[in-house]
Amino acid sequence: MRASIARVAAPLLLTGALGGCLLGPNYERPRVETPATFRFAQAQAEDVVNTTWWEQFQDPVLNELIKTALANNLNVKEASARVDEFMGQFVSTRSALFPQVSAGFLASRQRASQSGPTPIPPGVSPVFNEFQPSVSGFWDIDLFGKVRRETEAARANVGAAEQGHRATILTLVSSVASSYIVLRSLDRQLEIAQSTTASRADSVHVFTLRQQFGQTSQMELAQSQSDYEASAATIPQLEQQIAQQEDALSVLLGSNPEPILRGRALDALEAPAVPAGLPSELLDRRPDVLQAEQNLIAQNALIGAARALYFPDISLTGLFGSVSTRFSNLFTGPARVWAYAGSVTVPIFTGGNIYGQNKQAEARQQEALFAYENAIQVAFQQVDDALIAVQKSGEQLVIQGRQVDSLSTYLRLARQRYDAGYTSYLEVLDAERNLFNAQLQYTQTQAATLTNVVSLYMAMGGGWVVEAEKMTAPPPASGQPPPPQVPPAAPQPVAEVPQ
């Protein structure tokens, strides 16, 4: 008995002694070249990137819309389900590290032929029963780290799915805020169009009466009518855009198209502070960059799994049970059966199959590396683009504000000159037309200035995504076991910033 235990334990001790044998490269975060500062960083920028920045708009309706979207948006739920999927894959992959044990029970009744090549002796019944309970086990010993590398890759896939979930949240919050700002901008443009159209309708009425009494020409009446029709034509166009914007926002909220509640007017929305940060911080704040890195970790680990295919595959099997034709004798000593065995499989010639799998693994690791580096470059570009957009749209808004004030003064003076008989009505129409267009452009720039700040927060990433993620977590279902915990990956060093 002791000799049998020793024979079984010998491979287990060998496995424990060689448990640290892992083929393939261990992951190290690539050194990436990052600029010391952003090209268009603003001196007045604040470190608010980790706060729930949308609350700075001071609009309770917008806050509630974002809360609803986080709870109901289907893209977020899809990304959450994808995390659960990769969690299941991780648990399944990790299970290969442990012995697989199963139990079975066989019960049969059969009759043997009395006229066959092996006759049954006289007096022996040709009908007999067989009962066979058994417990069997199988263990594929991970001597060269193939399963451990696959488990490392599966863990990284879970991390990539989690970062993908956060990237979806980042996009959702930014999209809801931007869509709401655009909606309020369209509302304001509709107000301007309706007010201008009503004013021009009054002018058409006055000119119609004057033309009937010969106090004005048909040409001036036609010009007045033309401008009225021009502003009136913008109303259905804006109403269409408002309805479509409400439909798009409804989908973001996870509902069918419906009217959207309004809060503060566009002019009353407070612009959030411009966030600050260093370029190197994007590597740990942007979900898409972190997702690309987790994909790189996974592909790096699979190189080791592919290299392990060159080495022997060692497995242990065992069975313990009993076999008897009578149930009453099933658990007696003579009915006991057992067996154990070990096997070693060594690849000798595969026609280049293993070599091909290794080349694929190495190529996928290179693809993931380039994708990671590209994600970083795109992140730098998006932050710089957003910073310059915030600066220049703010400058443009100030200039257009002065233009609206000047055109308002010009229109007032043109009407006074016309009433006094010093100029024709063409000057008034021209002033009205220019003011109308300038007001619409100013409103559009107002919206662009706010949405550029939203885009900057999206580009910067930040801890606010984690806070928003908490608002998406559904309550645990009663009676359901908690999900398995994924062991955290070893912390990676932060990339150095070249001086």
C-alpha positions as CSV (number, residue, x, y, z in Angstrom):
1,M,0.0,0.0,0.0
2,R,2.8,2.4,0.9
3,A,4.6,1.6,-2.3
4,S,1.4,2.4,-4.3
5,I,1.1,5.8,-2.5
6,A,4.7,6.5,-3.3
7,R,4.3,5.7,-6.9
8,V,1.2,8.0,-7.2
9,A,2.8,10.8,-5.2
10,A,6.1,10.8,-7.2
11,P,4.7,12.7,-10.2
12,L,2.8,15.1,-8.0
13,L,6.0,16.0,-6.1
14,L,7.7,16.4,-9.5
15,T,5.0,18.7,-10.7
16,G,5.2,20.8,-7.5
17,A,9.0,21.1,-7.9
18,L,8.7,22.3,-11.5
19,G,5.5,24.3,-11.0
20,G,7.4,27.5,-11.7
21,C,8.3,26.4,-15.2
22,L,6.6,28.9,-17.5
23,L,7.5,29.1,-21.2
24,G,7.2,32.3,-23.1
25,P,8.0,36.0,-22.2
26,N,6.6,37.6,-19.1
27,Y,4.7,40.8,-19.8
28,E,6.4,44.1,-19.3
29,R,4.6,47.3,-20.3
30,P,6.2,48.7,-23.4
31,R,8.1,51.9,-23.1
32,V,6.2,54.5,-25.1
33,E,7.3,58.0,-25.9
34,T,4.9,60.5,-24.5
35,P,5.2,64.3,-24.7
36,A,5.9,66.2,-21.5
37,T,2.8,68.4,-21.9
38,F,-0.1,68.7,-24.3
39,R,0.4,71.2,-27.2
40,F,-2.7,73.3,-26.3
41,A,-2.9,72.9,-22.5
42,Q,-4.6,75.9,-20.9
43,A,-3.1,77.6,-17.9
44,Q,-6.4,77.9,-16.1
45,A,-7.1,74.1,-16.4
46,E,-8.2,72.4,-13.2
47,D,-7.6,68.8,-11.9
48,V,-11.3,67.9,-12.1
49,V,-11.0,64.9,-14.4
50,N,-12.0,62.4,-11.6
51,T,-15.2,64.1,-10.7
52,T,-18.7,63.7,-12.1
53,W,-18.2,66.6,-14.4
54,W,-21.7,66.7,-15.9
55,E,-23.1,68.0,-12.6
56,Q,-21.1,71.2,-13.3
57,F,-23.7,72.2,-15.9
58,Q,-26.1,72.8,-13.0
59,D,-29.0,71.2,-14.8
60,P,-30.9,68.6,-12.7
61,V,-32.7,67.3,-15.8
62,L,-29.4,66.5,-17.5
63,N,-28.2,64.7,-14.4
64,E,-31.3,62.6,-14.4
65,L,-31.0,61.8,-18.1
66,I,-27.4,60.6,-17.6
67,K,-28.5,58.5,-14.6
68,T,-31.4,56.9,-16.6
69,A,-29.0,56.2,-19.5
70,L,-26.5,54.5,-17.3
71,A,-29.2,52.3,-15.9
72,N,-31.1,51.4,-19.1
73,N,-28.8,51.8,-22.1
74,L,-28.7,48.6,-24.0
75,N,-25.1,49.0,-25.2
76,V,-23.9,49.2,-21.6
77,K,-25.9,46.1,-20.7
78,E,-24.4,44.3,-23.7
79,A,-20.9,45.3,-22.6
80,S,-21.7,44.1,-19.1
81,A,-22.9,40.8,-20.4
82,R,-19.6,40.5,-22.3
83,V,-17.7,40.9,-19.1
84,D,-19.7,38.0,-17.6
85,E,-18.9,35.9,-20.7
86,F,-15.2,36.4,-20.4
87,M,-15.4,35.8,-16.7
88,G,-16.9,32.4,-17.5
89,Q,-14.2,31.7,-20.0
90,F,-11.6,32.5,-17.3
91,V,-13.1,30.1,-14.8
92,S,-13.4,27.4,-17.5
93,T,-9.7,27.9,-18.5
94,R,-8.5,27.9,-15.0
95,S,-10.3,24.7,-14.2
96,A,-7.8,22.7,-16.3
97,L,-5.2,23.4,-13.5
98,F,-7.1,21.1,-11.1
99,P,-8.0,17.4,-11.2
100,Q,-11.3,16.6,-12.9
101,V,-13.3,14.1,-10.9
102,S,-16.6,12.4,-11.9
103,A,-18.8,9.7,-10.6
104,G,-21.0,7.2,-12.4
105,F,-23.3,4.3,-11.8
106,L,-24.1,1.6,-14.3
107,A,-27.0,-0.9,-13.9
108,S,-27.8,-3.5,-16.6
109,R,-29.7,-6.7,-17.1
110,Q,-28.9,-9.0,-20.1
111,R,-29.4,-12.5,-21.3
112,A,-26.6,-14.6,-22.8
113,S,-27.0,-17.0,-25.7
114,Q,-27.3,-20.7,-24.8
115,S,-26.4,-21.7,-28.4
116,G,-23.4,-19.5,-28.9
117,P,-19.7,-20.5,-29.3
118,T,-19.3,-20.5,-25.6
119,P,-22.3,-22.5,-24.2
120,I,-23.6,-21.7,-20.7
121,P,-23.2,-24.7,-18.4
122,P,-26.5,-26.5,-17.5
123,G,-28.2,-25.1,-14.4
124,V,-26.7,-21.6,-14.9
125,S,-29.3,-18.9,-15.7
126,P,-28.6,-17.1,-19.0
127,V,-30.1,-14.0,-17.5
128,F,-27.9,-11.9,-15.1
129,N,-27.6,-8.4,-13.7
130,E,-24.6,-6.1,-13.4
131,F,-24.1,-3.2,-11.1
132,Q,-21.1,-0.9,-11.4
133,P,-20.7,2.3,-9.3
134,S,-17.4,4.2,-9.9
135,V,-15.4,7.3,-9.2
136,S,-12.9,8.4,-11.9
137,G,-10.4,11.2,-12.1
138,F,-8.2,12.8,-14.7
139,W,-5.4,15.3,-14.3
140,D,-3.5,16.9,-17.1
141,I,-0.3,18.1,-15.3
142,D,0.6,21.6,-16.4
143,L,4.3,20.9,-16.2
144,F,5.4,23.5,-18.8
145,G,2.9,26.2,-18.0
146,K,0.5,25.9,-21.0
147,V,-2.7,26.1,-19.0
148,R,-1.2,28.8,-16.7
149,R,-0.4,30.9,-19.7
150,E,-3.9,30.3,-21.1
151,T,-5.3,31.3,-17.7
152,E,-3.1,34.5,-17.7
153,A,-4.5,35.3,-21.1
154,A,-8.1,34.6,-20.0
155,R,-7.6,36.9,-17.0
156,A,-6.4,39.6,-19.3
157,N,-9.4,39.1,-21.5
158,V,-11.6,39.7,-18.5
159,G,-9.7,42.9,-17.9
160,A,-10.1,44.0,-21.5
161,A,-13.8,43.3,-21.3
162,E,-14.1,45.4,-18.2
163,Q,-12.2,48.3,-19.8
164,G,-14.5,47.9,-22.9
165,H,-17.5,48.2,-20.5
166,R,-16.0,51.4,-19.1
167,A,-15.3,52.7,-22.6
168,T,-18.9,52.2,-23.4
169,I,-19.9,54.1,-20.3
170,L,-17.5,57.0,-21.2
171,T,-19.0,57.2,-24.7
172,L,-22.6,57.0,-23.3
173,V,-22.2,59.8,-20.8
174,S,-20.5,62.0,-23.3
175,S,-23.1,61.3,-26.0
176,V,-26.0,62.0,-23.6
177,A,-24.5,65.3,-22.5
178,S,-23.6,66.4,-26.1
179,S,-27.0,65.4,-27.5
180,Y,-28.8,67.3,-24.7
181,I,-26.7,70.4,-25.5
182,V,-27.4,70.2,-29.2
183,L,-31.1,69.7,-28.4
184,R,-31.2,72.9,-26.3
185,S,-29.3,74.7,-29.1
186,L,-31.9,73.6,-31.6
187,D,-34.6,74.8,-29.2
188,R,-33.0,78.2,-29.1
189,Q,-32.6,78.4,-32.8
190,L,-36.3,77.5,-33.2
191,E,-37.2,80.4,-30.9
192,I,-35.1,82.8,-32.9
193,A,-36.6,81.6,-36.2
194,Q,-40.2,81.8,-34.8
195,S,-39.5,85.3,-33.4
196,T,-37.9,86.5,-36.6
197,T,-40.7,85.1,-38.7
198,A,-43.4,86.7,-36.5
199,S,-41.6,90.1,-36.8
200,R,-41.3,89.7,-40.6
201,A,-45.0,88.7,-40.8
202,D,-45.9,92.0,-39.2
203,S,-43.7,93.8,-41.7
204,V,-45.4,92.0,-44.6
205,H,-48.8,93.0,-43.3
206,V,-47.8,96.7,-43.0
207,F,-46.3,96.7,-46.5
208,T,-49.4,95.1,-47.9
209,L,-51.5,97.9,-46.5
210,R,-49.0,100.6,-47.6
211,Q,-48.9,99.1,-51.1
212,Q,-52.7,99.2,-51.4
213,F,-52.7,102.9,-50.6
214,G,-49.7,103.6,-52.9
215,Q,-47.3,104.5,-50.1
216,T,-44.7,101.8,-51.1
217,S,-43.7,99.9,-54.2
218,Q,-44.5,96.3,-55.2
219,M,-40.8,95.6,-55.2
220,E,-40.4,96.4,-51.5
221,L,-43.5,94.3,-50.7
222,A,-42.0,91.4,-52.6
223,Q,-38.6,91.8,-50.8
224,S,-40.4,91.8,-47.5
225,Q,-42.4,88.7,-48.4
226,S,-39.2,86.9,-49.6
227,D,-37.4,87.4,-46.3
228,Y,-40.5,86.3,-44.4
229,E,-40.6,83.0,-46.4
230,A,-36.9,82.5,-45.9
231,S,-37.2,82.6,-42.1
232,A,-40.4,80.6,-42.1
233,A,-38.8,77.8,-44.1
234,T,-36.2,77.3,-41.3
235,I,-38.9,76.4,-38.8
236,P,-40.0,73.0,-40.2
237,Q,-36.3,72.2,-40.8
238,L,-35.5,72.9,-37.1
239,E,-38.6,71.1,-35.9
240,Q,-37.4,68.0,-37.9
241,Q,-33.9,68.2,-36.4
242,I,-35.4,68.6,-32.9
243,A,-37.6,65.5,-33.3
244,Q,-34.7,63.4,-34.7
245,Q,-32.4,64.6,-31.8
246,E,-35.1,63.6,-29.3
247,D,-35.3,60.2,-31.0
248,A,-31.5,59.7,-30.8
249,L,-31.4,60.8,-27.2
250,S,-34.3,58.4,-26.4
251,V,-32.3,55.4,-27.7
252,L,-29.3,56.5,-25.6
253,L,-31.7,56.4,-22.6
254,G,-32.7,52.9,-23.4
255,S,-36.3,53.7,-24.5
256,N,-38.3,54.0,-27.6
257,P,-38.5,57.4,-29.3
258,E,-40.4,59.9,-27.1
259,P,-40.3,63.6,-26.1
260,I,-37.4,64.6,-23.9
261,L,-37.8,66.7,-20.8
262,R,-36.0,70.0,-20.9
263,G,-34.2,71.8,-18.1
264,R,-32.1,74.9,-18.2
265,A,-31.9,76.9,-21.4
266,L,-28.8,76.9,-23.4
267,D,-27.7,80.4,-22.1
268,A,-28.2,79.2,-18.5
269,L,-25.9,76.1,-18.7
270,E,-22.7,76.5,-16.8
271,A,-19.6,75.5,-18.7
272,P,-17.6,72.8,-16.8
273,A,-14.1,73.6,-15.8
274,V,-11.4,72.5,-18.2
275,P,-9.7,69.4,-16.9
276,A,-6.0,69.1,-16.4
277,G,-3.5,66.2,-16.6
278,L,-0.2,65.0,-18.0
279,P,0.0,63.0,-21.2
280,S,1.5,60.0,-19.4
281,E,-1.6,59.8,-17.2
282,L,-3.7,58.9,-20.2
283,L,-2.1,55.4,-20.1
284,D,-3.9,54.7,-16.8
285,R,-7.1,56.8,-17.3
286,R,-8.4,56.0,-20.7
287,P,-10.4,52.8,-20.9
288,D,-9.5,52.2,-24.6
289,V,-5.8,52.4,-23.9
290,L,-6.1,50.1,-20.9
291,Q,-8.2,47.7,-23.0
292,A,-5.6,47.6,-25.7
293,E,-2.9,46.9,-23.1
294,Q,-5.0,44.0,-21.6
295,N,-5.3,42.6,-25.2
296,L,-1.5,42.8,-25.4
297,I,-1.1,41.0,-22.1
298,A,-3.4,38.2,-23.4
299,Q,-1.5,37.8,-26.7
300,N,1.8,37.9,-24.9
301,A,0.7,35.0,-22.6
302,L,-0.5,32.9,-25.5
303,I,3.0,32.9,-26.9
304,G,4.0,30.7,-23.9
305,A,1.0,28.5,-24.4
306,A,2.0,27.9,-28.0
307,R,5.6,27.2,-27.1
308,A,4.5,24.6,-24.6
309,L,3.1,22.5,-27.4
310,Y,6.7,21.5,-28.2
311,F,7.0,19.7,-24.9
312,P,5.5,16.5,-23.5
313,D,1.9,16.4,-22.3
314,I,1.7,14.5,-19.0
315,S,-1.6,13.2,-17.6
316,L,-2.8,11.0,-14.7
317,T,-6.0,8.9,-14.7
318,G,-7.6,6.8,-12.0
319,L,-10.7,4.8,-11.3
320,F,-12.2,3.3,-8.1
321,G,-15.4,1.4,-7.8
322,S,-17.0,-2.0,-7.6
323,V,-18.7,-4.5,-10.0
324,S,-21.2,-7.2,-8.9
325,T,-24.1,-9.1,-10.4
326,R,-25.9,-8.8,-7.1
327,F,-26.7,-5.5,-5.5
328,S,-26.3,-7.0,-2.1
329,N,-22.6,-7.9,-2.9
330,L,-21.9,-4.5,-4.5
331,F,-19.9,-3.0,-1.6
332,T,-18.1,-6.1,-0.4
333,G,-14.3,-6.6,-0.8
334,P,-14.4,-9.1,-3.7
335,A,-16.4,-6.7,-5.8
336,R,-13.9,-3.8,-5.6
337,V,-12.1,-2.6,-8.7
338,W,-9.5,0.1,-9.1
339,A,-7.0,1.3,-11.7
340,Y,-4.6,4.2,-12.2
341,A,-2.3,5.1,-15.0
342,G,-0.1,7.8,-16.3
343,S,0.6,8.8,-19.8
344,V,3.2,11.0,-21.6
345,T,2.6,12.3,-25.1
346,V,5.5,13.8,-27.0
347,P,5.1,15.5,-30.4
348,I,7.6,14.1,-32.9
349,F,6.4,15.2,-36.3
350,T,3.4,17.5,-36.8
351,G,4.1,18.8,-40.4
352,G,4.7,22.3,-39.1
353,N,1.5,22.6,-37.1
354,I,3.1,23.6,-33.8
355,Y,5.5,25.9,-35.7
356,G,2.6,27.6,-37.4
357,Q,0.8,28.0,-34.1
358,N,3.8,29.7,-32.6
359,K,4.2,32.0,-35.6
360,Q,0.5,33.0,-35.3
361,A,0.9,33.7,-31.5
362,E,4.0,35.9,-32.1
363,A,2.3,37.7,-34.9
364,R,-0.9,38.4,-32.8
365,Q,1.3,39.7,-30.0
366,Q,2.9,42.1,-32.5
367,E,-0.6,43.2,-33.8
368,A,-1.7,43.8,-30.2
369,L,1.5,45.8,-29.5
370,F,1.0,48.0,-32.5
371,A,-2.7,48.4,-31.7
372,Y,-1.7,49.5,-28.1
373,E,0.8,52.0,-29.4
374,N,-1.7,53.3,-31.9
375,A,-4.4,53.7,-29.2
376,I,-1.9,55.9,-27.3
377,Q,-1.2,58.1,-30.3
378,V,-4.9,58.5,-31.0
379,A,-5.5,59.4,-27.4
380,F,-2.9,62.2,-27.6
381,Q,-4.4,63.4,-30.8
382,Q,-7.9,63.5,-29.4
383,V,-6.9,65.4,-26.3
384,D,-4.9,68.0,-28.3
385,D,-7.8,68.3,-30.7
386,A,-10.3,68.8,-27.9
387,L,-8.1,71.4,-26.1
388,I,-7.6,73.5,-29.2
389,A,-11.3,73.2,-30.0
390,V,-12.2,74.5,-26.5
391,Q,-9.9,77.4,-26.8
392,K,-10.8,78.5,-30.3
393,S,-14.6,78.0,-30.0
394,G,-14.5,80.1,-26.9
395,E,-12.7,82.9,-28.8
396,Q,-15.1,82.5,-31.7
397,L,-18.1,82.8,-29.3
398,V,-16.8,86.1,-27.9
399,I,-16.3,87.5,-31.5
400,Q,-19.7,86.4,-32.6
401,G,-21.3,87.9,-29.5
402,R,-19.9,91.3,-30.5
403,Q,-21.1,90.8,-34.0
404,V,-24.7,90.1,-32.8
405,D,-24.5,93.2,-30.6
406,S,-23.3,95.3,-33.6
407,L,-25.9,93.9,-36.0
408,S,-28.7,94.6,-33.4
409,T,-27.6,98.2,-33.3
410,Y,-27.4,98.4,-37.0
411,L,-30.9,97.1,-37.4
412,R,-32.3,99.6,-34.9
413,L,-30.6,102.5,-36.7
414,A,-31.7,101.2,-40.1
415,R,-35.3,101.1,-39.0
416,Q,-35.0,104.7,-37.6
417,R,-33.5,105.9,-40.9
418,Y,-36.3,104.2,-42.9
419,D,-39.0,105.6,-40.7
420,A,-37.5,109.1,-41.1
421,G,-37.4,108.6,-44.9
422,Y,-33.6,108.7,-45.3
423,T,-33.2,105.2,-46.8
424,S,-35.1,102.5,-48.6
425,Y,-36.4,99.3,-46.9
426,L,-33.7,97.3,-48.5
427,E,-31.3,98.5,-45.8
428,V,-33.7,97.3,-43.1
429,L,-34.1,93.9,-44.8
430,D,-30.4,93.5,-45.2
431,A,-29.9,94.3,-41.5
432,E,-32.6,91.8,-40.4
433,R,-31.1,89.1,-42.6
434,N,-27.6,89.5,-41.3
435,L,-28.8,89.6,-37.6
436,F,-30.9,86.5,-38.1
437,N,-28.0,84.5,-39.5
438,A,-25.6,85.8,-36.9
439,Q,-28.0,84.8,-34.1
440,L,-28.3,81.3,-35.4
441,Q,-24.5,81.0,-35.8
442,Y,-23.9,82.4,-32.3
443,T,-26.3,79.8,-30.8
444,Q,-24.5,77.0,-32.7
445,T,-21.2,78.2,-31.4
446,Q,-22.6,78.3,-27.9
447,A,-23.4,74.6,-28.2
448,A,-20.1,73.8,-29.9
449,T,-18.2,75.4,-27.0
450,L,-20.0,73.3,-24.4
451,T,-19.8,70.1,-26.5
452,N,-16.0,70.7,-27.0
453,V,-15.6,70.6,-23.2
454,V,-17.6,67.4,-23.1
455,S,-15.3,65.9,-25.8
456,L,-12.3,67.0,-23.7
457,Y,-13.5,65.1,-20.7
458,M,-14.1,62.1,-22.9
459,A,-10.6,62.3,-24.4
460,M,-9.0,62.7,-20.9
461,G,-10.7,59.7,-19.4
462,G,-10.5,59.7,-15.6
463,G,-11.9,58.3,-12.4
464,W,-15.3,59.6,-13.1
465,V,-15.9,56.5,-15.4
466,V,-15.5,54.3,-12.3
467,E,-18.1,56.4,-10.5
468,A,-20.5,56.2,-13.4
469,E,-19.9,52.5,-13.7
470,K,-21.3,52.1,-10.2
471,M,-24.6,53.6,-11.4
472,T,-24.9,50.8,-14.0
473,A,-24.5,47.8,-11.6
474,P,-27.8,46.0,-11.3
475,P,-28.9,44.7,-7.8
476,P,-27.8,41.1,-7.2
477,A,-30.5,38.5,-8.0
478,S,-31.9,36.7,-4.9
479,G,-30.7,33.2,-4.6
480,Q,-27.9,33.6,-7.1
481,P,-24.4,32.7,-6.1
482,P,-21.9,35.6,-6.2
483,P,-19.7,35.7,-9.3
484,P,-16.2,34.2,-9.0
485,Q,-13.4,36.7,-8.2
486,V,-10.7,37.1,-10.8
487,P,-7.3,37.3,-9.1
488,P,-5.8,40.7,-10.0
489,A,-2.9,40.7,-12.4
490,A,0.5,41.8,-11.2
491,P,0.8,45.6,-11.2
492,Q,2.6,46.9,-14.2
493,P,5.1,49.8,-14.0
494,V,4.0,53.1,-15.3
495,A,5.7,54.0,-18.6
496,E,8.5,56.5,-18.2
497,V,8.2,59.9,-19.8
498,P,11.3,60.7,-21.8
499,Q,12.9,63.9,-20.8
